C-alpha cells in the first residue's frame, strides 16, 4: 500500500496551522506519514503541533534549533521521510479531503515520478481556480514537459501542487536551496529534468492562501533580487550535468527570463506601492549577468513567442516604453 510522506514546514503561522493540520489528518486516504518541521517559530505553533501529535501517531514532530528557512525545513522533512511518495503542504495553506486518495489512484494507474495538479488561489475576498495546461496528460521526458509548459507560459514551480516519487529525490540528491527566496523553482526544475514520467490531472486540490498579512508574497521584498541567485544555481546545475542541449535552447532562456521577470518586474508594474524599492530591484536585475544574458537571448531569438520577444527587446532597450507596452497589454488582455 502506497505510503505518502507529507512534509509541513512551520514558521509563525499559529492563526492558520489548525486548518492546515485538520485538512491533512482528516484525509480519506489514511496511509500517511505527517512530518511537521518547526523552523524555530517564535509564536505558539509548537503547542498546536504537540496537541495534534498526542492524538495522531502518524505525526512526526521536528524542532529546529536554528531557523533554516522554508527550503531548509523541507530538506529536514525529506531526510527523515520513509514514504513511497513525498508531498508538501505549507502550514498557512490546506488541501481538499480526498487529495491523497485521488493522487494515489493516479500513481496506481500511471506510476509517474511526478504528478502535477491544480490549486485554488485563496485571496481574502475571493477565490481563483488554477489548473495545469498541457498538450499531453503524460510526458516521458522531463525536458519535453518543461519546454511545452514554457512555450505556453505555464511552467508551474510550486512544489505544493505536485507529488514526487521519493526515489526520484533521494537517488538524484535533490534538495531545496536553504535561506533562499524562490526555493521552489530550483527544486522543481531539477525534479522535472530527472523525471522519467510526469503526469497531470486537472483537479484543483490545494488551497493556496495568497496575500495574507505577513506573507512573503504580500509586499515588494528586498530579497526579490535572489531570483538572480536561482538563475546562477540552475546554470551551474546544468553545466555540472553537461546539459549542453538545454543550455543552448531558446526555451531554456525563455523560461529563465519569464520566471525571473514575472516574479519581479511584471509583478511590480501591477502595483503602485514601494516605488523606490521596486526601482532598486529592477536596476539590480538589469545589471545582473545572469538575468541580462537570458533577457538578451530572448530579445534576439527567432523561436520565441512574439509578445514575449517584443517585451524582452523593449526591457533591454527602453524601460519607459516597456512599461507603456506592458500596461497596454494588461488593459486589452
C-alpha positions as CSV (number, residue, x, y, z in Angstrom):
1,X,0.0,0.0,0.0
2,X,1.5,3.3,-1.1
3,X,2.6,5.5,1.8
4,X,2.7,9.3,1.4
5,X,5.1,11.4,3.4
6,X,3.5,14.8,3.9
7,X,6.1,17.5,4.8
8,X,4.7,20.6,6.6
9,X,7.2,23.4,7.5
10,X,6.0,25.7,10.2
11,X,7.0,29.2,10.9
12,X,4.9,32.0,12.5
13,X,1.5,30.6,11.4
14,X,-0.4,29.8,14.6
15,X,-3.5,31.5,13.2
16,X,-3.6,29.2,10.2
17,X,-1.9,26.0,11.4
18,X,-5.1,24.3,12.8
19,X,-6.9,24.5,9.5
20,X,-3.8,23.1,7.7
21,X,-3.3,20.2,10.1
22,X,-7.1,19.3,10.1
23,X,-7.1,19.1,6.3
24,X,-4.2,16.6,6.4
25,X,-5.1,14.3,9.3
26,X,-8.7,14.0,8.0
27,X,-7.8,12.8,4.6
28,X,-9.9,10.0,3.1
29,X,-6.6,8.2,2.4
30,X,-5.0,7.1,5.7
31,X,-1.6,5.7,4.9
32,X,0.3,8.9,5.6
33,X,3.5,9.9,7.4
34,X,3.0,13.5,8.5
35,X,6.3,15.3,9.2
36,X,5.9,18.7,10.8
37,X,9.1,20.8,11.0
38,X,9.0,23.7,13.4
39,X,11.6,26.1,11.9
40,X,12.2,27.8,15.3
41,X,8.8,29.5,15.1
42,X,8.5,32.4,17.6
43,X,4.8,32.0,18.2
44,X,2.6,29.3,19.8
45,X,2.8,26.9,16.8
46,X,4.6,24.2,18.8
47,X,1.8,24.0,21.3
48,X,-0.6,23.3,18.5
49,X,1.7,20.7,17.0
50,X,2.1,18.9,20.3
51,X,-1.6,18.8,20.7
52,X,-2.1,17.1,17.3
53,X,0.9,14.8,17.7
54,X,-0.5,13.5,21.0
55,X,-3.7,12.4,19.2
56,X,-2.3,11.1,15.9
57,X,0.6,8.6,15.8
58,X,1.2,9.3,12.1
59,X,2.7,12.7,13.1
60,X,6.5,13.2,13.5
61,X,7.4,16.5,15.0
62,X,10.8,18.0,14.5
63,X,12.0,21.3,16.1
64,X,14.9,23.2,14.5
65,X,17.3,24.8,17.0
66,X,18.1,27.4,14.4
67,X,15.9,28.9,11.7
68,X,16.8,27.4,8.3
69,X,14.2,28.9,6.1
70,X,11.4,27.2,4.1
71,X,13.9,25.3,2.0
72,X,15.9,24.0,5.0
73,X,12.7,22.9,6.8
74,X,11.6,21.0,3.7
75,X,15.1,19.4,3.5
76,X,14.8,18.2,7.0
77,X,11.5,16.6,6.2
78,X,13.0,14.9,3.1
79,X,15.8,13.5,5.2
80,X,13.5,11.6,7.5
81,X,10.7,10.7,5.1
82,X,10.1,7.0,4.6
83,X,7.1,7.1,2.2
84,X,6.9,6.0,-1.3
85,X,6.0,9.5,-2.4
86,X,6.6,12.9,-0.9
87,X,4.1,15.8,-0.8
88,X,4.5,19.3,0.6
89,X,1.9,21.4,2.3
90,X,2.8,24.9,3.6
91,X,1.4,25.5,7.1
92,X,-0.7,28.5,6.1
93,X,-2.5,26.5,3.3
94,X,-4.7,23.5,3.3
95,X,-5.9,20.7,1.0
96,X,-9.2,19.0,-0.1
97,X,-10.3,16.0,1.9
98,X,-9.7,13.5,-0.9
99,X,-6.4,14.9,-2.2
100,X,-4.2,11.9,-1.5
101,X,-6.9,9.3,-2.4
102,X,-7.1,11.0,-5.9
103,X,-3.3,11.1,-6.2
104,X,-2.7,7.5,-5.1
105,X,-5.2,6.3,-7.7
106,X,-3.2,8.2,-10.3
107,X,0.0,6.7,-9.0
108,X,-1.5,3.2,-9.3
109,X,-2.7,4.0,-12.9
110,X,0.5,5.5,-14.3
111,X,3.3,5.0,-11.8
112,X,4.6,8.6,-12.6
113,X,7.6,10.1,-10.9
114,X,5.8,13.4,-10.6
115,X,2.0,14.2,-10.6
116,X,1.0,17.8,-11.1
117,X,-2.4,19.0,-10.0
118,X,-4.4,22.2,-9.7
119,X,-5.0,24.7,-6.9
120,X,-7.4,27.3,-5.6
121,X,-5.8,30.6,-5.0
122,X,-7.4,31.8,-1.8
123,X,-7.5,35.6,-1.6
124,X,-9.0,37.5,1.4
125,X,-12.2,38.2,-0.5
126,X,-12.3,35.8,-3.5
127,X,-11.0,32.5,-4.9
128,X,-9.4,31.8,-8.3
129,X,-9.0,28.3,-9.7
130,X,-5.8,27.3,-11.5
131,X,-5.4,24.0,-13.3
132,X,-2.4,22.8,-15.3
133,X,-2.4,23.4,-19.0
134,X,-0.7,20.7,-21.0
135,X,-0.6,19.2,-24.5
136,X,-0.4,15.6,-23.2
137,X,-1.6,14.1,-19.9
138,X,1.7,12.1,-19.6
139,X,5.2,13.1,-20.5
140,X,8.1,10.6,-20.7
141,X,10.7,13.3,-20.9
142,X,11.1,15.9,-18.2
143,X,12.7,18.4,-20.6
144,X,9.9,17.9,-23.1
145,X,7.4,18.8,-20.4
146,X,9.4,21.9,-19.3
147,X,9.6,23.1,-22.9
148,X,5.9,22.6,-23.6
149,X,5.0,24.4,-20.4
150,X,7.4,27.3,-21.1
151,X,6.1,28.0,-24.6
152,X,2.6,28.2,-23.1
153,X,3.9,30.4,-20.2
154,X,2.5,27.7,-17.9
155,X,5.5,26.2,-16.1
156,X,4.5,25.8,-12.5
157,X,7.4,25.8,-10.0
158,X,5.2,25.4,-6.9
159,X,6.1,22.2,-5.3
160,X,3.0,22.0,-3.1
161,X,0.9,21.3,-6.3
162,X,2.9,18.2,-7.1
163,X,3.7,14.9,-5.5
164,X,7.1,13.2,-6.0
165,X,8.4,9.7,-6.1
166,X,10.8,9.7,-3.1
167,X,13.4,7.7,-5.1
168,X,13.5,10.4,-7.7
169,X,14.5,12.9,-5.0
170,X,16.8,10.6,-3.0
171,X,18.6,8.9,-5.9
172,X,19.4,12.2,-7.6
173,X,20.3,14.0,-4.4
174,X,17.8,16.8,-5.0
175,X,17.3,19.3,-2.2
176,X,16.0,22.8,-1.8
177,X,18.4,25.7,-1.6
178,X,18.5,26.9,2.0
179,X,17.9,30.5,3.1
180,X,17.0,31.5,-0.5
181,X,13.7,33.0,-1.7
182,X,12.0,31.2,-4.6
183,X,13.5,27.9,-3.4
184,X,10.6,26.0,-5.2
185,X,11.9,27.0,-8.7
186,X,15.3,25.3,-8.4
187,X,13.8,22.2,-6.8
188,X,11.0,21.9,-9.4
189,X,13.4,22.4,-12.3
190,X,15.7,19.7,-11.1
191,X,12.9,17.2,-10.4
192,X,11.4,17.8,-13.8
193,X,14.7,17.2,-15.6
194,X,15.4,13.9,-13.8
195,X,11.9,12.5,-14.0
196,X,11.2,9.7,-16.4
197,X,7.4,10.1,-16.3
198,X,5.3,13.2,-15.4
199,X,1.5,13.2,-15.4
200,X,-1.1,15.9,-15.0
201,X,-4.6,15.9,-13.5
202,X,-6.8,18.9,-14.0
203,X,-8.3,18.7,-10.5
204,X,-7.7,21.7,-8.1
205,X,-6.8,20.0,-4.8
206,X,-4.6,22.6,-3.0
207,X,-5.8,25.8,-1.3
208,X,-3.0,28.4,-1.6
209,X,-3.5,31.3,0.7
210,X,-2.4,34.4,-1.1
211,X,-1.6,37.9,0.1
212,X,-2.3,37.2,3.8
213,X,-0.7,39.8,6.1
214,X,2.8,38.7,6.9
215,X,3.2,36.5,3.8
216,X,6.5,36.9,1.9
217,X,4.4,37.4,-1.3
218,X,2.3,40.2,0.2
219,X,4.6,43.1,-0.5
220,X,7.7,44.0,-2.5
221,X,10.5,42.2,-0.8
222,X,14.2,43.4,-0.8
223,X,15.1,39.7,-1.2
224,X,13.5,39.6,-4.6
225,X,17.0,40.1,-6.0
226,X,17.6,36.5,-5.0
227,X,16.0,35.4,-8.3
228,X,19.4,36.1,-9.8
229,X,21.0,33.6,-7.4
230,X,18.4,31.0,-8.5
231,X,19.4,31.7,-12.2
232,X,23.0,31.1,-11.2
233,X,22.3,27.9,-9.4
234,X,20.3,26.5,-12.3
235,X,23.1,27.3,-14.8
236,X,25.7,25.7,-12.6
237,X,23.5,22.7,-12.2
238,X,23.1,22.3,-16.0
239,X,26.8,22.7,-16.5
240,X,27.6,20.2,-13.9
241,X,25.4,17.6,-15.6
242,X,26.7,18.6,-19.0
243,X,23.2,19.5,-20.3
244,X,24.6,21.4,-23.3
245,X,21.5,21.0,-25.4
246,X,19.3,22.6,-22.7
247,X,21.8,25.4,-22.1
248,X,21.7,26.4,-25.8
249,X,17.9,26.0,-26.3
250,X,15.7,29.1,-26.7
251,X,13.1,27.6,-24.3
252,X,15.6,27.4,-21.5
253,X,16.4,31.1,-21.8
254,X,12.7,32.0,-22.2
255,X,11.8,30.1,-19.0
256,X,14.6,31.7,-17.0
257,X,13.7,35.2,-18.2
258,X,9.9,34.8,-18.0
259,X,10.1,33.3,-14.5
260,X,12.6,35.8,-13.0
261,X,10.9,38.9,-14.7
262,X,7.4,37.5,-13.8
263,X,8.2,37.2,-10.1
264,X,9.7,40.7,-10.0
265,X,9.3,43.3,-12.8
266,X,6.0,42.2,-14.3
267,X,4.5,41.8,-10.8
268,X,5.8,45.3,-9.8
269,X,4.1,47.0,-12.7
270,X,0.7,45.9,-11.5
271,X,1.0,47.8,-8.2
272,X,1.8,51.4,-7.2
273,X,3.4,50.9,-3.8
274,X,7.1,50.8,-2.8
275,X,8.2,52.8,-5.9
276,X,11.8,53.3,-4.8
277,X,12.4,49.8,-3.6
278,X,11.0,48.4,-6.9
279,X,13.3,50.7,-8.9
280,X,16.3,49.5,-6.9
281,X,15.5,45.8,-7.5
282,X,14.7,46.4,-11.2
283,X,18.1,48.2,-11.7
284,X,19.8,45.3,-9.9
285,X,18.3,42.8,-12.3
286,X,19.2,44.8,-15.3
287,X,22.8,44.9,-14.1
288,X,23.0,41.2,-13.3
289,X,24.9,39.0,-15.7
290,X,22.6,36.0,-15.4
291,X,19.3,37.9,-15.8
292,X,20.6,40.1,-18.7
293,X,22.1,37.0,-20.5
294,X,18.6,35.5,-20.7
295,X,16.9,38.8,-21.5
296,X,19.2,39.5,-24.5
297,X,18.9,36.0,-25.9
298,X,15.1,36.1,-25.6
299,X,15.0,39.5,-27.3
300,X,17.0,38.2,-30.3
301,X,15.8,34.6,-30.7
302,X,13.6,33.7,-33.7
303,X,12.0,30.8,-31.8
304,X,10.3,32.8,-29.0
305,X,6.6,33.8,-29.0
306,X,6.3,37.3,-30.5
307,X,4.8,39.0,-27.4
308,X,7.5,37.8,-25.1
309,X,10.2,38.6,-27.6
310,X,8.9,42.2,-28.0
311,X,8.6,42.8,-24.3
312,X,12.2,41.5,-23.7
313,X,13.5,43.7,-26.5
314,X,11.9,46.8,-25.0
315,X,13.0,45.9,-21.5
316,X,16.5,45.6,-22.8
317,X,16.5,48.9,-24.7
318,X,14.0,51.3,-23.2
319,X,12.3,50.7,-19.8
320,X,9.9,53.6,-20.2
321,X,8.5,52.3,-23.4
322,X,8.5,48.8,-22.0
323,X,6.3,50.0,-19.1
324,X,3.8,51.5,-21.5
325,X,3.7,48.4,-23.7
326,X,3.1,46.1,-20.7
327,X,0.4,48.3,-19.2
328,X,-1.4,48.4,-22.5
329,X,-1.2,44.6,-22.7
330,X,-2.8,44.4,-19.3
331,X,-5.7,46.6,-20.4
332,X,-6.5,44.7,-23.5
333,X,-5.8,41.2,-22.2
